[in-house]
Every structure is written in structure tokens, then in C-alpha cells.
Amino acid sequence: WVRAARSGICRLDAELGGVVKKGEALGVISDAFGDPQATVKARVDGVVVGRRLNPLVNQGDALVHIGVVET
């Protein structure tokens, strides 16, 4: 799981089943005024197999689950 680096309002762009690359932006966490505070990035190459639906996040909350495909 990719976890929230800070608390705030999370807008995820990652779609279920989407292929992501390490370092790719998956979304952003903003403060209560909508100012971006942190970018959510993939830490591995893989496929999005789960994602958070509730936009309110606390530091450490699970945001995006990335499945690693080994060949």
C-alpha cells in the first residue's frame, strides 16, 4: 500500500487496473483550503488493485494498493 505522508484531503488520479511506474504521481493531498501539500507517488512498478474512496485522510492511512507483477 502507498500510505498518506500527511493528513488532509486526498484526490487520487490512479484508476483500478491501471499500470503505474515507480515515481509516477497517483494523486495529491491538499489542506482544508485546497492548497497542495504532498504528492502521492508510486514506490514500485505495478498494477493498481485497490484504492481509497474516502477523500479525508490521516497521516499513515492506506491510499493505493499496488500489485507487483513478476515474470
CHARMM-style PDB file with segment names, atoms N, HN, CA, C and O in Angstrom:
ATOM      1  N   TRP     1       0.835  -1.196   0.000  1.00  0.00      PROA
ATOM      2  CA  TRP     1       0.000   0.000   0.000  1.00  0.00      PROA
ATOM      3  C   TRP     1       0.871   1.248   0.000  1.00  0.00      PROA
ATOM      4  O   TRP     1       1.914   1.293   0.652  1.00  0.00      PROA
ATOM      5  N   VAL     2       0.427   2.258  -0.741  1.00  0.00      PROA
ATOM      6  HN  VAL     2      -0.420   2.221  -1.270  1.00  0.00      PROA
ATOM      7  CA  VAL     2       1.020   3.588  -0.642  1.00  0.00      PROA
ATOM      8  C   VAL     2       0.226   4.293   0.446  1.00  0.00      PROA
ATOM      9  O   VAL     2      -1.005   4.302   0.407  1.00  0.00      PROA
ATOM     10  N   ARG     3       0.910   4.880   1.410  1.00  0.00      PROA
ATOM     11  HN  ARG     3       1.909   4.872   1.442  1.00  0.00      PROA
ATOM     12  CA  ARG     3       0.239   5.496   2.558  1.00  0.00      PROA
ATOM     13  C   ARG     3       0.382   7.017   2.532  1.00  0.00      PROA
ATOM     14  O   ARG     3       1.293   7.561   1.907  1.00  0.00      PROA
ATOM     15  N   ALA     4      -0.540   7.692   3.227  1.00  0.00      PROA
ATOM     16  HN  ALA     4      -1.280   7.251   3.735  1.00  0.00      PROA
ATOM     17  CA  ALA     4      -0.558   9.153   3.275  1.00  0.00      PROA
ATOM     18  C   ALA     4       0.624   9.676   4.087  1.00  0.00      PROA
ATOM     19  O   ALA     4       0.848   9.244   5.218  1.00  0.00      PROA
ATOM     20  N   ALA     5       1.371  10.600   3.509  1.00  0.00      PROA
ATOM     21  HN  ALA     5       1.188  10.951   2.590  1.00  0.00      PROA
ATOM     22  CA  ALA     5       2.513  11.210   4.186  1.00  0.00      PROA
ATOM     23  C   ALA     5       2.053  12.247   5.208  1.00  0.00      PROA
ATOM     24  O   ALA     5       2.800  12.605   6.118  1.00  0.00      PROA
ATOM     25  N   ARG     6       0.815  12.729   5.049  1.00  0.00      PROA
ATOM     26  HN  ARG     6       0.209  12.438   4.309  1.00  0.00      PROA
ATOM     27  CA  ARG     6       0.263  13.742   5.953  1.00  0.00      PROA
ATOM     28  C   ARG     6      -1.251  13.664   5.927  1.00  0.00      PROA
ATOM     29  O   ARG     6      -1.824  12.984   5.076  1.00  0.00      PROA
ATOM     30  N   SER     7      -1.894  14.342   6.836  1.00  0.00      PROA
ATOM     31  HN  SER     7      -1.428  14.894   7.528  1.00  0.00      PROA
ATOM     32  CA  SER     7      -3.355  14.393   6.886  1.00  0.00      PROA
ATOM     33  C   SER     7      -3.858  15.474   5.943  1.00  0.00      PROA
ATOM     34  O   SER     7      -3.145  16.435   5.654  1.00  0.00      PROA
ATOM     35  N   GLY     8      -5.091  15.315   5.464  1.00  0.00      PROA
ATOM     36  HN  GLY     8      -5.670  14.534   5.698  1.00  0.00      PROA
ATOM     37  CA  GLY     8      -5.687  16.319   4.593  1.00  0.00      PROA
ATOM     38  C   GLY     8      -6.781  15.739   3.728  1.00  0.00      PROA
ATOM     39  O   GLY     8      -7.426  14.757   4.094  1.00  0.00      PROA
ATOM     40  N   ILE     9      -6.984  16.351   2.582  1.00  0.00      PROA
ATOM     41  HN  ILE     9      -6.460  17.149   2.284  1.00  0.00      PROA
ATOM     42  CA  ILE     9      -7.992  15.925   1.615  1.00  0.00      PROA
ATOM     43  C   ILE     9      -7.253  15.359   0.407  1.00  0.00      PROA
ATOM     44  O   ILE     9      -6.457  16.048  -0.231  1.00  0.00      PROA
ATOM     45  N   CYS    10      -7.532  14.095   0.104  1.00  0.00      PROA
ATOM     46  HN  CYS    10      -8.179  13.536   0.622  1.00  0.00      PROA
ATOM     47  CA  CYS    10      -6.794  13.391  -0.941  1.00  0.00      PROA
ATOM     48  C   CYS    10      -7.613  13.274  -2.222  1.00  0.00      PROA
ATOM     49  O   CYS    10      -8.766  12.845  -2.200  1.00  0.00      PROA
ATOM     50  N   ARG    11      -7.001  13.661  -3.332  1.00  0.00      PROA
ATOM     51  HN  ARG    11      -6.064  14.009  -3.350  1.00  0.00      PROA
ATOM     52  CA  ARG    11      -7.604  13.464  -4.657  1.00  0.00      PROA
ATOM     53  C   ARG    11      -6.700  12.507  -5.417  1.00  0.00      PROA
ATOM     54  O   ARG    11      -5.568  12.841  -5.764  1.00  0.00      PROA
ATOM     55  N   LEU    12      -7.221  11.308  -5.669  1.00  0.00      PROA
ATOM     56  HN  LEU    12      -8.141  11.036  -5.386  1.00  0.00      PROA
ATOM     57  CA  LEU    12      -6.435  10.297  -6.369  1.00  0.00      PROA
ATOM     58  C   LEU    12      -6.793  10.266  -7.847  1.00  0.00      PROA
ATOM     59  O   LEU    12      -7.968  10.311  -8.210  1.00  0.00      PROA
ATOM     60  N   ASP    13      -5.777  10.190  -8.695  1.00  0.00      PROA
ATOM     61  HN  ASP    13      -4.822  10.154  -8.400  1.00  0.00      PROA
ATOM     62  CA  ASP    13      -5.970  10.058 -10.135  1.00  0.00      PROA
ATOM     63  C   ASP    13      -5.782   8.613 -10.581  1.00  0.00      PROA
ATOM     64  O   ASP    13      -6.134   8.257 -11.706  1.00  0.00      PROA
ATOM     65  N   ALA    14      -5.230   7.780  -9.705  1.00  0.00      PROA
ATOM     66  HN  ALA    14      -4.944   8.069  -8.791  1.00  0.00      PROA
ATOM     67  CA  ALA    14      -4.978   6.372 -10.030  1.00  0.00      PROA
ATOM     68  C   ALA    14      -6.300   5.627 -10.192  1.00  0.00      PROA
ATOM     69  O   ALA    14      -7.190   5.739  -9.348  1.00  0.00      PROA
ATOM     70  N   GLU    15      -6.424   4.868 -11.279  1.00  0.00      PROA
ATOM     71  HN  GLU    15      -5.702   4.777 -11.964  1.00  0.00      PROA
ATOM     72  CA  GLU    15      -7.633   4.087 -11.559  1.00  0.00      PROA
ATOM     73  C   GLU    15      -7.383   2.613 -11.293  1.00  0.00      PROA
ATOM     74  O   GLU    15      -6.276   2.118 -11.507  1.00  0.00      PROA
ATOM     75  N   LEU    16      -8.406   1.912 -10.827  1.00  0.00      PROA
ATOM     76  HN  LEU    16      -9.305   2.315 -10.653  1.00  0.00      PROA
ATOM     77  CA  LEU    16      -8.292   0.474 -10.625  1.00  0.00      PROA
ATOM     78  C   LEU    16      -7.906  -0.202 -11.933  1.00  0.00      PROA
ATOM     79  O   LEU    16      -8.478   0.086 -12.984  1.00  0.00      PROA
ATOM     80  N   GLY    17      -6.943  -1.092 -11.864  1.00  0.00      PROA
ATOM     81  HN  GLY    17      -6.478  -1.327 -11.010  1.00  0.00      PROA
ATOM     82  CA  GLY    17      -6.474  -1.799 -13.051  1.00  0.00      PROA
ATOM     83  C   GLY    17      -5.434  -1.042 -13.842  1.00  0.00      PROA
ATOM     84  O   GLY    17      -4.882  -1.572 -14.806  1.00  0.00      PROA
ATOM     85  N   GLY    18      -5.155   0.194 -13.451  1.00  0.00      PROA
ATOM     86  HN  GLY    18      -5.604   0.625 -12.668  1.00  0.00      PROA
ATOM     87  CA  GLY    18      -4.173   0.997 -14.170  1.00  0.00      PROA
ATOM     88  C   GLY    18      -2.752   0.549 -13.891  1.00  0.00      PROA
ATOM     89  O   GLY    18      -2.422   0.160 -12.770  1.00  0.00      PROA
ATOM     90  N   VAL    19      -1.917   0.603 -14.910  1.00  0.00      PROA
ATOM     91  HN  VAL    19      -2.185   0.919 -15.820  1.00  0.00      PROA
ATOM     92  CA  VAL    19      -0.499   0.267 -14.769  1.00  0.00      PROA
ATOM     93  C   VAL    19       0.243   1.530 -14.352  1.00  0.00      PROA
ATOM     94  O   VAL    19       0.084   2.583 -14.970  1.00  0.00      PROA
ATOM     95  N   VAL    20       1.058   1.424 -13.296  1.00  0.00      PROA
ATOM     96  HN  VAL    20       1.187   0.569 -12.794  1.00  0.00      PROA
ATOM     97  CA  VAL    20       1.808   2.579 -12.802  1.00  0.00      PROA
ATOM     98  C   VAL    20       3.296   2.256 -12.767  1.00  0.00      PROA
ATOM     99  O   VAL    20       3.696   1.097 -12.656  1.00  0.00      PROA
ATOM    100  N   LYS    21       4.092   3.289 -12.863  1.00  0.00      PROA
ATOM    101  HN  LYS    21       3.767   4.231 -12.953  1.00  0.00      PROA
ATOM    102  CA  LYS    21       5.551   3.167 -12.820  1.00  0.00      PROA
ATOM    103  C   LYS    21       6.070   3.809 -11.532  1.00  0.00      PROA
ATOM    104  O   LYS    21       5.469   4.748 -11.010  1.00  0.00      PROA
ATOM    105  N   LYS    22       7.177   3.297 -11.036  1.00  0.00      PROA
ATOM    106  HN  LYS    22       7.664   2.534 -11.460  1.00  0.00      PROA
ATOM    107  CA  LYS    22       7.802   3.843  -9.839  1.00  0.00      PROA
ATOM    108  C   LYS    22       8.036   5.342 -10.022  1.00  0.00      PROA
ATOM    109  O   LYS    22       8.592   5.768 -11.034  1.00  0.00      PROA
ATOM    110  N   GLY    23       7.610   6.143  -9.036  1.00  0.00      PROA
ATOM    111  HN  GLY    23       7.159   5.797  -8.214  1.00  0.00      PROA
ATOM    112  CA  GLY    23       7.782   7.588  -9.084  1.00  0.00      PROA
ATOM    113  C   GLY    23       6.633   8.338  -9.730  1.00  0.00      PROA
ATOM    114  O   GLY    23       6.577   9.565  -9.661  1.00  0.00      PROA
ATOM    115  N   GLU    24       5.709   7.610 -10.363  1.00  0.00      PROA
ATOM    116  HN  GLU    24       5.754   6.613 -10.419  1.00  0.00      PROA
ATOM    117  CA  GLU    24       4.564   8.239 -11.028  1.00  0.00      PROA
ATOM    118  C   GLU    24       3.619   8.855  -9.996  1.00  0.00      PROA
ATOM    119  O   GLU    24       3.352   8.250  -8.957  1.00  0.00      PROA
ATOM    120  N   ALA    25       3.117  10.052 -10.279  1.00  0.00      PROA
ATOM    121  HN  ALA    25       3.334  10.543 -11.123  1.00  0.00      PROA
ATOM    122  CA  ALA    25       2.154  10.707  -9.392  1.00  0.00      PROA
ATOM    123  C   ALA    25       0.811   9.989  -9.472  1.00  0.00      PROA
ATOM    124  O   ALA    25       0.275   9.767 -10.557  1.00  0.00      PROA
ATOM    125  N   LEU    26       0.277   9.628  -8.304  1.00  0.00      PROA
ATOM    126  HN  LEU    26       0.713   9.808  -7.422  1.00  0.00      PROA
ATOM    127  CA  LEU    26      -1.008   8.935  -8.223  1.00  0.00      PROA
ATOM    128  C   LEU    26      -2.117   9.861  -7.742  1.00  0.00      PROA
ATOM    129  O   LEU    26      -3.299   9.546  -7.882  1.00  0.00      PROA
ATOM    130  N   GLY    27      -1.738  10.996  -7.178  1.00  0.00      PROA
ATOM    131  HN  GLY    27      -0.778  11.252  -7.064  1.00  0.00      PROA
ATOM    132  CA  GLY    27      -2.717  11.939  -6.655  1.00  0.00      PROA
ATOM    133  C   GLY    27      -2.025  12.992  -5.812  1.00  0.00      PROA
ATOM    134  O   GLY    27      -0.799  13.110  -5.816  1.00  0.00      PROA
ATOM    135  N   VAL    28      -2.840  13.762  -5.083  1.00  0.00      PROA
ATOM    136  HN  VAL    28      -3.836  13.666  -5.080  1.00  0.00      PROA
ATOM    137  CA  VAL    28      -2.301  14.843  -4.262  1.00  0.00      PROA
ATOM    138  C   VAL    28      -3.106  14.944  -2.969  1.00  0.00      PROA
ATOM    139  O   VAL    28      -4.309  14.686  -2.948  1.00  0.00      PROA
ATOM    140  N   ILE    29      -2.419  15.324  -1.894  1.00  0.00      PROA
ATOM    141  HN  ILE    29      -1.441  15.533  -1.911  1.00  0.00      PROA
ATOM    142  CA  ILE    29      -3.078  15.597  -0.620  1.00  0.00      PROA
ATOM    143  C   ILE    29      -3.026  17.101  -0.413  1.00  0.00      PROA
ATOM    144  O   ILE    29      -1.957  17.710  -0.454  1.00  0.00      PROA
ATOM    145  N   SER    30      -4.201  17.697  -0.190  1.00  0.00      PROA
ATOM    146  HN  SER    30      -5.069  17.202  -0.157  1.00  0.00      PROA
ATOM    147  CA  SER    30      -4.312  19.142  -0.003  1.00  0.00      PROA
ATOM    148  C   SER    30      -4.746  19.453   1.422  1.00  0.00      PROA
ATOM    149  O   SER    30      -5.256  18.586   2.131  1.00  0.00      PROA
ATOM    150  N   ASP    31      -4.535  20.710   1.837  1.00  0.00      PROA
ATOM    151  HN  ASP    31      -4.121  21.415   1.261  1.00  0.00      PROA
ATOM    152  CA  ASP    31      -5.034  21.132   3.143  1.00  0.00      PROA
ATOM    153  C   ASP    31      -6.504  21.529   3.012  1.00  0.00      PROA
ATOM    154  O   ASP    31      -7.086  21.395   1.936  1.00  0.00      PROA
ATOM    155  N   ALA    32      -7.103  22.011   4.088  1.00  0.00      PROA
ATOM    156  HN  ALA    32      -6.631  22.119   4.962  1.00  0.00      PROA
ATOM    157  CA  ALA    32      -8.530  22.348   4.105  1.00  0.00      PROA
ATOM    158  C   ALA    32      -8.886  23.479   3.140  1.00  0.00      PROA
ATOM    159  O   ALA    32     -10.055  23.641   2.788  1.00  0.00      PROA
ATOM    160  N   PHE    33      -7.905  24.255   2.712  1.00  0.00      PROA
ATOM    161  HN  PHE    33      -6.956  24.123   2.998  1.00  0.00      PROA
ATOM    162  CA  PHE    33      -8.145  25.360   1.791  1.00  0.00      PROA
ATOM    163  C   PHE    33      -7.912  24.962   0.336  1.00  0.00      PROA
ATOM    164  O   PHE    33      -8.083  25.782  -0.567  1.00  0.00      PROA
ATOM    165  N   GLY    34      -7.524  23.709   0.103  1.00  0.00      PROA
ATOM    166  HN  GLY    34      -7.386  23.043   0.836  1.00  0.00      PROA
ATOM    167  CA  GLY    34      -7.296  23.220  -1.254  1.00  0.00      PROA
ATOM    168  C   GLY    34      -5.885  23.419  -1.761  1.00  0.00      PROA
ATOM    169  O   GLY    34      -5.594  23.137  -2.924  1.00  0.00      PROA
ATOM    170  N   ASP    35      -4.999  23.904  -0.894  1.00  0.00      PROA
ATOM    171  HN  ASP    35      -5.235  24.133   0.050  1.00  0.00      PROA
ATOM    172  CA  ASP    35      -3.607  24.100  -1.301  1.00  0.00      PROA
ATOM    173  C   ASP    35      -2.863  22.768  -1.240  1.00  0.00      PROA
ATOM    174  O   ASP    35      -2.871  22.110  -0.199  1.00  0.00      PROA
ATOM    175  N   PRO    36      -2.218  22.356  -2.340  1.00  0.00      PROA
ATOM    176  CA  PRO    36      -1.493  21.079  -2.357  1.00  0.00      PROA
ATOM    177  C   PRO    36      -0.395  21.052  -1.294  1.00  0.00      PROA
ATOM    178  O   PRO    36       0.361  22.011  -1.143  1.00  0.00      PROA
ATOM    179  N   GLN    37      -0.319  19.942  -0.561  1.00  0.00      PROA
ATOM    180  HN  GLN    37      -0.933  19.163  -0.684  1.00  0.00      PROA
ATOM    181  CA  GLN    37       0.676  19.786   0.493  1.00  0.00      PROA
ATOM    182  C   GLN    37       1.632  18.631   0.236  1.00  0.00      PROA
ATOM    183  O   GLN    37       2.782  18.669   0.673  1.00  0.00      PROA
ATOM    184  N   ALA    38       1.166  17.599  -0.473  1.00  0.00      PROA
ATOM    185  HN  ALA    38       0.231  17.568  -0.828  1.00  0.00      PROA
ATOM    186  CA  ALA    38       2.015  16.429  -0.741  1.00  0.00      PROA
ATOM    187  C   ALA    38       1.525  15.720  -1.992  1.00  0.00      PROA
ATOM    188  O   ALA    38       0.321  15.638  -2.236  1.00  0.00      PROA
ATOM    189  N   THR    39       2.455  15.209  -2.780  1.00  0.00      PROA
ATOM    190  HN  THR    39       3.433  15.276  -2.582  1.00  0.00      PROA
ATOM    191  CA  THR    39       2.117  14.398  -3.947  1.00  0.00      PROA
ATOM    192  C   THR    39       2.207  12.933  -3.554  1.00  0.00      PROA
ATOM    193  O   THR    39       3.175  12.508  -2.925  1.00  0.00      PROA
ATOM    194  N   VAL    40       1.188  12.162  -3.930  1.00  0.00      PROA
ATOM    195  HN  VAL    40       0.401  12.507  -4.441  1.00  0.00      PROA
ATOM    196  CA  VAL    40       1.176  10.722  -3.679  1.00  0.00      PROA
ATOM    197  C   VAL    40       1.848  10.065  -4.880  1.00  0.00      PROA
ATOM    198  O   VAL    40       1.390  10.226  -6.011  1.00  0.00      PROA
ATOM    199  N   LYS    41       2.944   9.318  -4.641  1.00  0.00      PROA
ATOM    200  HN  LYS    41       3.317   9.187  -3.722  1.00  0.00      PROA
ATOM    201  CA  LYS    41       3.702   8.713  -5.740  1.00  0.00      PROA
ATOM    202  C   LYS    41       3.822   7.208  -5.555  1.00  0.00      PROA
ATOM    203  O   LYS    41       3.868   6.702  -4.433  1.00  0.00      PROA
ATOM    204  N   ALA    42       3.871   6.504  -6.683  1.00  0.00      PROA
ATOM    205  HN  ALA    42       3.834   6.914  -7.594  1.00  0.00      PROA
ATOM    206  CA  ALA    42       4.079   5.053  -6.659  1.00  0.00      PROA
ATOM    207  C   ALA    42       5.518   4.760  -6.247  1.00  0.00      PROA
ATOM    208  O   ALA    42       6.452   5.420  -6.703  1.00  0.00      PROA
ATOM    209  N   ARG    43       5.687   3.760  -5.376  1.00  0.00      PROA
ATOM    210  HN  ARG    43       4.928   3.223  -5.005  1.00  0.00      PROA
ATOM    211  CA  ARG    43       7.031   3.380  -4.942  1.00  0.00      PROA
ATOM    212  C   ARG    43       7.564   2.174  -5.705  1.00  0.00      PROA
ATOM    213  O   ARG    43       8.735   1.814  -5.585  1.00  0.00      PROA
ATOM    214  N   VAL    44       6.681   1.552  -6.497  1.00  0.00      PROA
ATOM    215  HN  VAL    44       5.730   1.844  -6.596  1.00  0.00      PROA
ATOM    216  CA  VAL    44       7.069   0.378  -7.298  1.00  0.00      PROA
ATOM    217  C   VAL    44       6.322   0.409  -8.625  1.00  0.00      PROA
ATOM    218  O   VAL    44       5.312   1.100  -8.759  1.00  0.00      PROA
ATOM    219  N   ASP    45       6.822  -0.343  -9.608  1.00  0.00      PROA
ATOM    220  HN  ASP    45       7.643  -0.905  -9.499  1.00  0.00      PROA
ATOM    221  CA  ASP    45       6.073  -0.578 -10.843  1.00  0.00      PROA
ATOM    222  C   ASP    45       5.005  -1.613 -10.532  1.00  0.00      PROA
ATOM    223  O   ASP    45       5.265  -2.551  -9.778  1.00  0.00      PROA
ATOM    224  N   GLY    46       3.809  -1.467 -11.093  1.00  0.00      PROA
ATOM    225  HN  GLY    46       3.598  -0.704 -11.705  1.00  0.00      PROA
ATOM    226  CA  GLY    46       2.775  -2.467 -10.859  1.00  0.00      PROA
ATOM    227  C   GLY    46       1.416  -2.061 -11.382  1.00  0.00      PROA
ATOM    228  O   GLY    46       1.293  -1.187 -12.239  1.00  0.00      PROA
ATOM    229  N   VAL    47       0.389  -2.721 -10.842  1.00  0.00      PROA
ATOM    230  HN  VAL    47       0.489  -3.432 -10.146  1.00  0.00      PROA
ATOM    231  CA  VAL    47      -0.998  -2.506 -11.246  1.00  0.00      PROA
ATOM    232  C   VAL    47      -1.796  -2.082 -10.017  1.00  0.00      PROA
ATOM    233  O   VAL    47      -1.642  -2.665  -8.944  1.00  0.00      PROA
ATOM    234  N   VAL    48      -2.646  -1.073 -10.169  1.00  0.00      PROA
ATOM    235  HN  VAL    48      -2.772  -0.600 -11.040  1.00  0.00      PROA
ATOM    236  CA  VAL    48      -3.488  -0.615  -9.064  1.00  0.00      PROA
ATOM    237  C   VAL    48      -4.586  -1.656  -8.831  1.00  0.00      PROA
ATOM    238  O   VAL    48      -5.439  -1.880  -9.690  1.00  0.00      PROA
ATOM    239  N   VAL    49      -4.550  -2.290  -7.647  1.00  0.00      PROA
ATOM    240  HN  VAL    49      -3.857  -2.108  -6.948  1.00  0.00      PROA
ATOM    241  CA  VAL    49      -5.533  -3.327  -7.328  1.00  0.00      PROA
ATOM    242  C   VAL    49      -6.505  -2.872  -6.240  1.00  0.00      PROA
ATOM    243  O   VAL    49      -7.464  -3.580  -5.932  1.00  0.00      PROA
ATOM    244  N   GLY    50      -6.267  -1.710  -5.664  1.00  0.00      PROA
ATOM    245  HN  GLY    50      -5.488  -1.135  -5.914  1.00  0.00      PROA
ATOM    246  CA  GLY    50      -7.166  -1.160  -4.655  1.00  0.00      PROA
ATOM    247  C   GLY    50      -6.868   0.308  -4.458  1.00  0.00      PROA
ATOM    248  O   GLY    50      -5.736   0.758  -4.638  1.00  0.00      PROA
ATOM    249  N   ARG    51      -7.912   1.061  -4.080  1.00  0.00      PROA
ATOM    250  HN  ARG    51      -8.831   0.696  -3.933  1.00  0.00      PROA
ATOM    251  CA  ARG    51      -7.702   2.489  -3.816  1.00  0.00      PROA
ATOM    252  C   ARG    51      -8.724   2.983  -2.813  1.00  0.00      PROA
ATOM    253  O   ARG    51      -9.821   2.435  -2.705  1.00  0.00      PROA
ATOM    254  N   ARG    52      -8.367   3.993  -2.100  1.00  0.00      PROA
ATOM    255  HN  ARG    52      -7.475   4.438  -2.188  1.00  0.00      PROA
ATOM    256  CA  ARG    52      -9.229   4.600  -1.092  1.00  0.00      PROA
ATOM    257  C   ARG    52     -10.318   5.411  -1.785  1.00  0.00      PROA
ATOM    258  O   ARG    52     -10.074   6.054  -2.806  1.00  0.00      PROA
ATOM    259  N   LEU    53     -11.530   5.372  -1.216  1.00  0.00      PROA
ATOM    260  HN  LEU    53     -11.728   4.850  -0.386  1.00  0.00      PROA
ATOM    261  CA  LEU    53     -12.633   6.155  -1.760  1.00  0.00      PROA
ATOM    262  C   LEU    53     -12.900   7.415  -0.935  1.00  0.00      PROA
ATOM    263  O   LEU    53     -13.266   8.449  -1.493  1.00  0.00      PROA
ATOM    264  N   ASN    54     -12.722   7.342   0.380  1.00  0.00      PROA
ATOM    265  HN  ASN    54     -12.425   6.502   0.834  1.00  0.00      PROA
ATOM    266  CA  ASN    54     -12.956   8.487   1.256  1.00  0.00      PROA
ATOM    267  C   ASN    54     -11.833   9.509   1.064  1.00  0.00      PROA
ATOM    268  O   ASN    54     -10.663   9.162   1.226  1.00  0.00      PROA
ATOM    269  N   PRO    55     -12.159  10.754   0.723  1.00  0.00      PROA
ATOM    270  CA  PRO    55     -11.109  11.745   0.464  1.00  0.00      PROA
ATOM    271  C   PRO    55     -10.419  12.279   1.725  1.00  0.00      PROA
ATOM    272  O   PRO    55      -9.328  12.842   1.631  1.00  0.00      PROA
ATOM    273  N   LEU    56     -11.030  12.114   2.897  1.00  0.00      PROA
ATOM    274  HN  LEU    56     -11.916  11.656   2.974  1.00  0.00      PROA
ATOM    275  CA  LEU    56     -10.414  12.610   4.126  1.00  0.00      PROA
ATOM    276  C   LEU    56      -9.408  11.584   4.637  1.00  0.00      PROA
ATOM    277  O   LEU    56      -9.764  10.437   4.908  1.00  0.00      PROA
ATOM    278  N   VAL    57      -8.145  12.004   4.766  1.00  0.00      PROA
ATOM    279  HN  VAL    57      -7.856  12.936   4.546  1.00  0.00      PROA
ATOM    280  CA  VAL    57      -7.097  11.067   5.172  1.00  0.00      PROA
ATOM    281  C   VAL    57      -6.312  11.594   6.362  1.00  0.00      PROA
ATOM    282  O   VAL    57      -6.164  12.801   6.551  1.00  0.00      PROA
ATOM    283  N   ASN    58      -5.821  10.666   7.149  1.00  0.00      PROA
ATOM    284  HN  ASN    58      -5.941   9.685   6.995  1.00  0.00      PROA
ATOM    285  CA  ASN    58      -4.893  10.963   8.233  1.00  0.00      PROA
ATOM    286  C   ASN    58      -3.531  10.408   7.849  1.00  0.00      PROA
ATOM    287  O   ASN    58      -3.432   9.467   7.062  1.00  0.00      PROA
ATOM    288  N   GLN    59      -2.493  10.994   8.407  1.00  0.00      PROA
ATOM    289  HN  GLN    59      -2.574  11.759   9.046  1.00  0.00      PROA
ATOM    290  CA  GLN    59      -1.148  10.518   8.127  1.00  0.00      PROA
ATOM    291  C   GLN    59      -1.074   9.020   8.401  1.00  0.00      PROA
ATOM    292  O   GLN    59      -1.494   8.554   9.460  1.00  0.00      PROA
ATOM    293  N   GLY    60      -0.539   8.275   7.445  1.00  0.00      PROA
ATOM    294  HN  GLY    60      -0.198   8.654   6.585  1.00  0.00      PROA
ATOM    295  CA  GLY    60      -0.380   6.835   7.591  1.00  0.00      PROA
ATOM    296  C   GLY    60      -1.511   6.005   7.016  1.00  0.00      PROA
ATOM    297  O   GLY    60      -1.390   4.783   6.926  1.00  0.00      PROA
ATOM    298  N   ASP    61      -2.619   6.643   6.622  1.00  0.00      PROA
ATOM    299  HN  ASP    61      -2.717   7.636   6.695  1.00  0.00      PROA
ATOM    300  CA  ASP    61      -3.738   5.901   6.031  1.00  0.00      PROA
ATOM    301  C   ASP    61      -3.337   5.274   4.699  1.00  0.00      PROA
ATOM    302  O   ASP    61      -2.547   5.846   3.948  1.00  0.00      PROA
ATOM    303  N   ALA    62      -3.889   4.091   4.413  1.00  0.00      PROA
ATOM    304  HN  ALA    62      -4.530   3.627   5.023  1.00  0.00      PROA
ATOM    305  CA  ALA    62      -3.655   3.420   3.133  1.00  0.00      PROA
ATOM    306  C   ALA    62      -4.416   4.154   2.034  1.00  0.00      PROA
ATOM    307  O   ALA    62      -5.596   4.462   2.197  1.00  0.00      PROA
ATOM    308  N   LEU    63      -3.745   4.436   0.913  1.00  0.00      PROA
ATOM    309  HN  LEU    63      -2.785   4.186   0.781  1.00  0.00      PROA
ATOM    310  CA  LEU    63      -4.361   5.180  -0.185  1.00  0.00      PROA
ATOM    311  C   LEU    63      -4.517   4.333  -1.443  1.00  0.00      PROA
ATOM    312  O   LEU    63      -5.616   4.216  -1.985  1.00  0.00      PROA
ATOM    313  N   VAL    64      -3.423   3.747  -1.903  1.00  0.00      PROA
ATOM    314  HN  VAL    64      -2.530   3.842  -1.463  1.00  0.00      PROA
ATOM    315  CA  VAL    64      -3.433   2.978  -3.148  1.00  0.00      PROA
ATOM    316  C   VAL    64      -2.688   1.662  -2.929  1.00  0.00      PROA
ATOM    317  O   VAL    64      -1.573   1.648  -2.408  1.00  0.00      PROA
ATOM    318  N   HSD    65      -3.319   0.555  -3.333  1.00  0.00      PROA
ATOM    319  HN  HSD    65      -4.225   0.566  -3.757  1.00  0.00      PROA
ATOM    320  CA  HSD    65      -2.685  -0.761  -3.231  1.00  0.00      PROA
ATOM    321  C   HSD    65      -2.163  -1.122  -4.615  1.00  0.00      PROA
ATOM    322  O   HSD    65      -2.929  -1.196  -5.576  1.00  0.00      PROA
ATOM    323  N   ILE    66      -0.868  -1.344  -4.712  1.00  0.00      PROA
ATOM    324  HN  ILE    66      -0.246  -1.284  -3.931  1.00  0.00      PROA
ATOM    325  CA  ILE    66      -0.233  -1.660  -5.990  1.00  0.00      PROA
ATOM    326  C   ILE    66       0.239  -3.111  -5.964  1.00  0.00      PROA
ATOM    327  O   ILE    66       1.015  -3.512  -5.097  1.00  0.00      PROA
ATOM    328  N   GLY    67      -0.244  -3.884  -6.925  1.00  0.00      PROA
ATOM    329  HN  GLY    67      -0.875  -3.558  -7.629  1.00  0.00      PROA
ATOM    330  CA  GLY    67       0.193  -5.267  -7.073  1.00  0.00      PROA
ATOM    331  C   GLY    67       1.387  -5.330  -8.005  1.00  0.00      PROA
ATOM    332  O   GLY    67       1.366  -4.752  -9.091  1.00  0.00      PROA
ATOM    333  N   VAL    68       2.425  -6.029  -7.584  1.00  0.00      PROA
ATOM    334  HN  VAL    68       2.442  -6.499  -6.701  1.00  0.00      PROA
ATOM    335  CA  VAL    68       3.637  -6.173  -8.389  1.00  0.00      PROA
ATOM    336  C   VAL    68       3.522  -7.449  -9.214  1.00  0.00      PROA
ATOM    337  O   VAL    68       3.244  -8.522  -8.679  1.00  0.00      PROA
ATOM    338  N   VAL    69       3.736  -7.322 -10.512  1.00  0.00      PROA
ATOM    339  HN  VAL    69       3.961  -6.450 -10.947  1.00  0.00      PROA
ATOM    340  CA  VAL    69       3.663  -8.466 -11.422  1.00  0.00      PROA
ATOM    341  C   VAL    69       5.079  -8.961 -11.680  1.00  0.00      PROA
ATOM    342  O   VAL    69       5.924  -8.226 -12.191  1.00  0.00      PROA
ATOM    343  N   GLU    70       5.329 -10.215 -11.320  1.00  0.00      PROA
ATOM    344  HN  GLU    70       4.643 -10.812 -10.904  1.00  0.00      PROA
ATOM    345  CA  GLU    70       6.646 -10.802 -11.560  1.00  0.00      PROA
ATOM    346  C   GLU    70       6.551 -11.763 -12.730  1.00  0.00      PROA
ATOM    347  O   GLU    70       5.615 -12.559 -12.815  1.00  0.00      PROA
ATOM    348  N   THR    71       7.522 -11.689 -13.633  1.00  0.00      PROA
ATOM    349  HN  THR    71       8.282 -11.042 -13.564  1.00  0.00      PROA
ATOM    350  CA  THR    71       7.501 -12.576 -14.801  1.00  0.00      PROA
ATOM    351  C   THR    71       8.611 -13.589 -14.732  1.00  0.00      PROA
ATOM    352  OT1 THR    71       8.746 -14.419 -15.632  1.00  0.00      PROA
TER     353      THR     71
END
